[in-house]
Every structure is written in C-alpha cells, then in structure tokens.
Amino acid sequence: MAVQKVIEGIYYVGSRHWDRPIFDELLELPKGTSYNAYIVFGSQKTALIDTVDPCKTHELLRNLDVLNVKEIDYVIANHAEQDHSGSIPAVLEKYPSAKVVTNEKCKALLIDLLEIKEDKFITVNDNDTLSLGDKTLQFMFTPWVHWPETMSTYLVEEKMLFTCDFFGSHIATSRIFGPKDEKLIYEGAKRYYAEIMMPFRKNIQKNVQKVEELNPSMILPGHGVIYKNPQFIIDAHKKWISDDVDNEALIIYISMHGSTKELVDYLSDILIEQGVHARPYNIAEASLGEIAMDLVDAATVVFASPFILAGVHPKIIATAYLANALRPKTKFAGIIGSFGWGGKGVEHIKSNLANLNVELFEPVYIKGKPKPKDFEQIAALAKKIADKHREIGILK
C-alpha cells in the first residue's frame, strides 16, 4: 500500500517510480523518482494537492480508494507539467464535482496540454486563500521554478508548504520523510536542482527568500522526500544558487586515438599539483547527470576533444550545449585537444557556450601526438587556472 500518513488529516497518495531510468529523455535517474500527491481532509472540504504522471494514474486512483475518498472538492494544480498534472483528467472523471484550483497561466497551459474544460477551473491570485473548513490553503506564486506558472500551496494552520517541483529530489523511497542517510537525500536533491532548476538560478534566489521568510514547519515537494527539517533543503539551495564556486576544475573529454587523453591526464596531474581539485569525465562513458551535478559548484570547466570531420567530436558539442542550457555559475572555461589536418573545432565549442558568463582561456590545440612543447602549453594552462582560483579566493 503506497498511502502514508503525513499528519492527522493529510496523507501521501502519490507514486514511486522505482525503475524510471531517465528523466525528460535526457538525464539518468540512478535512484528512480517519485510523483508526490497529497490529500488534505478539512472539516468541510477535501483537496488533492497535485497528481501523478499519467503512467501512474492507476496507482493514484487506487490510493484514493484505499482511503475511501468519496468526494474531492478541489484539485490544486501547482504546476502544469504532466508528471504532476497528467492524472487530473482521470481524477475529474472519478470525482465529477471537483474543481481545478490554479492560477491563470497554469490554467491556460492545462487547457492546452490536457484539454480540461474551462468551466472546471477556479483561478487564484498570489496570496489568495481557500477554506476547507478547519484548514486554510494559501497560494504563493513562485514563478520560474522552473516554468512561468509555478506556485506553492501553504497550509496555514500547520505551516506546511507544498512546493511541487521546487525543492524536489530524484529519489524513490518508501520512507516519505527520507532515508536515514542525509548524503543520499542531499545528492538526490542536488541532481534534481542541477538537471531542472539550475538555469533559473536568479529566479530561484528570490523564491528561496520567500520560503525562508515564511518559515514553514515542513516542506512537501512533488518529487522525492518530505522535509521535516526545512532548513536542511533551504540551506542546500542557498549554497547552490549563490555565486560561490568550489576549487574544482571539470575536464569533459573524449579521445579517439589517445592524443587528447594524454593532454587530459597531464592537465589533471598538473592541476592537482597546483592544488586544484581536478575531475576528468570521459563523455563516451560518463553520466550526464553526474556532470550536471558537478557543474553546480565547479569554478572551471575544460572541454577536450579531437577534431573529427573538420570539427570537434559531436559528444563534446552535445555536452557543451547542455552546459550552455544549464547556465551554471562557472567562472572560467578552457578548450584543449588534438587535430590531424585541421578544422574549426574551437569555434564550434565557443558558439555553444554563449550563455556561460565565463572568462575563456586561450585554447590549446596541438597537432597529432603531444610533444614536450605541447605539454608545456598544458602546464601553462594549469597554472592560469590555479592563479584564477587564487585570485577569487578559493585556492590558498
């Protein structure tokens, strides 16, 4: 049975997707994920807060049956994306008197995405309230975490905040308040932030401040675990959304015949000698999710690739494109590699880093197998990286 009591009158009725391998058809989910939905029983009215992905609709409906829910008055839609809204049509079919409560932007998206009829909606504005009798729901707009229409729902009497994607984590667990291993929870939340939220860091800064000022007793997101200690996840987000970076250099590389790998290995060794934490990722085998997580805090990222068909390797271009889309707070970037007869690889990478507010080091591209003078250029690049890290105060 997936139903679990949160507190008296409030139950978890969502679904765990234990074996979902990938999210948004892009990034891996080593611990699965969940689609969290909550039912709130008031003395006069009942509200369902968010639903689940359409592939798990049957589980949500079963959970409502387990609780013997005869009537739902309101379905609160905090976010229009289908992994949270996709089961709304099925819920409305089962409970035909229910109304969907959301904001105007979310309403428009739900009509487009799910073809819900307009007369099924009740629209709310920021800070509006809705009475369930002895319980009051208050709506707090949190735009661009990570869509323009996102909002959170606050249960006033209990000071509980239902945040949907905001503060979510990619982890499937039978413990709704989280496994005992805080590191596992932290990493699941960081993976989620890196893959979903990082491009909207500036907007999230404002919304985290709103939540901290609200001082909720509990944060109940739409993915992952519930936080009985909200400060844990608030502090984690404050670190991730800050402008602070770590003394770390990611080296994202691929090598066809070994020359580029020689450069990467040498660069890694020299960086370590200089006191910089180097982390090479062979993109032919590495997890994009792991790379995204490290991009959250890394001060420097270096792309290393051979030339192929007069340009850099397509996997490097794809990774640079992803980094560009995620908009990490990285401060410095480098480009290195090896070529045989020529091409425009450097320009290809540069054109895919336009969104990154970075200082770009002079590229180091060598012809064929690295020679002593080539390693000297790589050593000089390592020193520049270390000097920059010292300059911003992250390397002593």
Rosetta blueprint (number, residue, H / E / L):
1 M L
2 A L
3 V L
4 Q E
5 K E
6 V E
7 I E
8 E L
9 G L
10 I E
11 Y E
12 Y E
13 V L
14 G L
15 S E
16 R E
17 H E
18 W L
19 D L
20 R L
21 P L
22 I E
23 F E
24 D L
25 E L
26 L L
27 L E
28 E E
29 L L
30 P L
31 K L
32 G L
33 T E
34 S E
35 Y E
36 N L
37 A L
38 Y E
39 I E
40 V E
41 F E
42 G L
43 S L
44 Q L
45 K L
46 T E
47 A E
48 L E
49 I E
50 D L
51 T L
52 V L
53 D L
54 P H
55 C H
56 K H
57 T H
58 H H
59 E H
60 L H
61 L H
62 R H
63 N H
64 L H
65 D H
66 V H
67 L L
68 N L
69 V L
70 K L
71 E L
72 I L
73 D L
74 Y E
75 V E
76 I E
77 A L
78 N L
79 H L
80 A L
81 E L
82 Q H
83 D H
84 H H
85 S H
86 G L
87 S L
88 I H
89 P H
90 A H
91 V H
92 L H
93 E H
94 K H
95 Y L
96 P L
97 S L
98 A L
99 K E
100 V E
101 V E
102 T E
103 N L
104 E H
105 K H
106 C H
107 K H
108 A H
109 L H
110 L H
111 I H
112 D H
113 L H
114 L H
115 E L
116 I L
117 K L
118 E H
119 D H
120 K H
121 F E
122 I E
123 T E
124 V L
125 N L
126 D L
127 N L
128 D L
129 T E
130 L E
131 S E
132 L L
133 G L
134 D L
135 K L
136 T E
137 L E
138 Q E
139 F E
140 M E
141 F E
142 T L
143 P L
144 W L
145 V L
146 H L
147 W L
148 P L
149 E L
150 T L
151 M E
152 S E
153 T E
154 Y E
155 L E
156 V L
157 E L
158 E L
159 K L
160 M E
161 L E
162 F E
163 T E
164 C E
165 D L
166 F L
167 F L
168 G L
169 S L
170 H L
171 I L
172 A L
173 T L
174 S L
175 R L
176 I L
177 F L
178 G L
179 P L
180 K L
181 D L
182 E H
183 K H
184 L H
185 I H
186 Y H
187 E H
188 G H
189 A H
190 K H
191 R H
192 Y H
193 Y H
194 A H
195 E H
196 I H
197 M H
198 M H
199 P H
200 F H
201 R H
202 K H
203 N H
204 I H
205 Q H
206 K H
207 N H
208 V H
209 Q H
210 K H
211 V H
212 E H
213 E H
214 L H
215 N L
216 P L
217 S L
218 M E
219 I E
220 L E
221 P E
222 G L
223 H L
224 G L
225 V L
226 I L
227 Y E
228 K L
229 N L
230 P H
231 Q H
232 F H
233 I H
234 I H
235 D H
236 A H
237 H H
238 K H
239 K H
240 W H
241 I H
242 S L
243 D L
244 D L
245 V L
246 D E
247 N E
248 E E
249 A E
250 L E
251 I E
252 I E
253 Y E
254 I L
255 S L
256 M L
257 H L
258 G L
259 S H
260 T H
261 K H
262 E H
263 L H
264 V H
265 D H
266 Y H
267 L H
268 S H
269 D H
270 I H
271 L H
272 I H
273 E H
274 Q H
275 G L
276 V L
277 H E
278 A E
279 R E
280 P E
281 Y E
282 N E
283 I L
284 A L
285 E L
286 A L
287 S L
288 L H
289 G H
290 E H
291 I H
292 A H
293 M H
294 D H
295 L H
296 V L
297 D L
298 A E
299 A E
300 T E
301 V E
302 V E
303 F E
304 A E
305 S E
306 P E
307 F E
308 I E
309 L L
310 A L
311 G E
312 V E
313 H L
314 P H
315 K H
316 I H
317 I H
318 A H
319 T H
320 A H
321 Y H
322 L H
323 A H
324 N H
325 A H
326 L H
327 R L
328 P L
329 K L
330 T L
331 K L
332 F E
333 A E
334 G E
335 I E
336 I E
337 G E
338 S E
339 F E
340 G L
341 W L
342 G L
343 G L
344 K L
345 G H
346 V H
347 E H
348 H H
349 I H
350 K H
351 S L
352 N L
353 L L
354 A L
355 N L
356 L L
357 N L
358 V L
359 E E
360 L E
361 F L
362 E L
363 P L
364 V E
365 Y E
366 I E
367 K E
368 G L
369 K L
370 P L
371 K L
372 P H
373 K H
374 D H
375 F H
376 E H
377 Q H
378 I H
379 A H
380 A H
381 L H
382 A H
383 K H
384 K H
385 I H
386 A H
387 D H
388 K H
389 H H
390 R H
391 E H
392 I L
393 G L
394 I L
395 L L
396 K L
